[in-house]
Amino acid sequence: MTSHTIRRPAIRTRARGDDAARSAGSLAVAVAAIAFSTAGLFTRLIAADVWTMLFWRGLFGGLLILAYIVWRERANTGAAFAAVGRAGLVTASCSTVATICFVAALRETTVADVTIIYATAPFIAAVIAWAWVREYPPRATLAACFLALIGVVIMGGGPLSTGHALGDLLALAMTALMALMMVVIRENRRVSMLPATCLSAFACAVAVVPLAHPMAVTRLDLFLLALFGTVQFGTGLLLLTIGGRRIAATRASLLANLELPFAPLWVWLAFNEVPSRLTCIGGGIVLVAVLMDAAADQK
């Protein structure tokens, strides 16, 4: 009796700690999605070409994440970068190539197609997690993913368009790489992958140097680019990496879909561009799906 009396509080404490960690992780990924959703707002405000924007976005985003790592690790910063190992290289590679595929996809197909394909990320993450680490997502999460996908299809105005095979394949590659990155971060949750995402941000900047014109921007654009890199990219990537360690990859990918209904909201508030009825309906369905999954997780 005495041993049982001692163990039960420890078990309850551990359970409360796990619940708190999942809640904190879900909140971090949700805020990351909201940060990512401001991309459309910044691209409308900045006059620079897309490659120049990507250069400064990657540079400022990488500097923000690096500053956080140095603040957190201090003298152990070098050790933190070394600790990521092969998993870190995979994470950095996935993030870098996914960003390039995303930009290329937008040049080869419609925004609606990219959005719809990206909404399949939770299912791809579920398959990878099951095949790799035998992690089975809850049925409630899978149901919420299906509901969110329906909402995204409604936002896009219907099924995929035709005649954009290359762009759609690039969008699918981007989606699969992001899903794989979330699984790797989750599987290696005992080691911070922030150094890896920091390197990926800098790698994105280096990759577009031949096409960018970084010195041709105005002072106002440079200020806006700094906000773009730190608020949208750096903060989003930072919180996604921190939160992704604490929750299942499928749930993290579902929460990332919050980016989709929030993106037109910022453009509406800034430029008074009223979203279409389908956008509002589909966005509302995505929000309901995320809230449904969050409610199920609290039971």
Helices and strands as residue ranges (DSSP letters): H 2-36, H 39-45, H 50-73, G 74-76, H 77-83, H 85-108, H 111-118, H 121-133, H 139-155, H 165-187, H 194-207, G 209-211, G 214-216, H 219-227, I 228-234, H 235-244, H 249-256, H 259-271, H 277-297
